[in-house]
Amino acid sequence: MNVHNVLKLLHLIAVVVFLGDIIVTAVWRLLADRTREPRVMAYALRLVQFTDTYLLVPSVFALAATGMLRAYLLDISLWTNPALAAGQVCFMLCGVVWSQTLRPIQARQLAMAEAFSDSESSFDDYLLLTKKWFRWGIVAMALAFGSMALMTLR
């Protein structure tokens, strides 16, 4: 097995982990929030933070490193090829949406879920944030899958 094939394999593993984490996170959140049980919701949010830290973030670095290294070794210009450039922009925008919108909402919701009382208003606020999280999550997911499509189908 040559270095190109090893890098390609590592890149594909990172893609699976990255996209899998995004999808599983959405499913966990949806199922946990449907219980309306604060402990279950808080637990799911802690799991999301855990997988973001130990799966999503490392997969982002692996994707960037293996993609750029393969392009360099194969003498492929990442910014002059329109599909590759657009794919990278989608990937970066996905990261911006995650870091600037999704992650802060998750942290706020975790604090809310851990402090829930019998007050319905705080739960209503939590559900409003959930709707915002899912809307932005769909944007992030579309960007991630768009990036994959652009990079693969070029």
Secondary structure, 3 states (H helix, E strand, C coil): CCHHHHHHHHHHHHHHHHHHHHHHHHHHHHHHHHHCCHHHHHHHHHHHHHHHHHHHHHHHHHHHHHHHHHHHHCCCCCCCCHHHHHHHHHHHHHHHHHHHHHHHHHHHHHHHHHCCCCCHHHHHHHHHHHHHHHHHHHHHHHHHHHHHHHHHCC
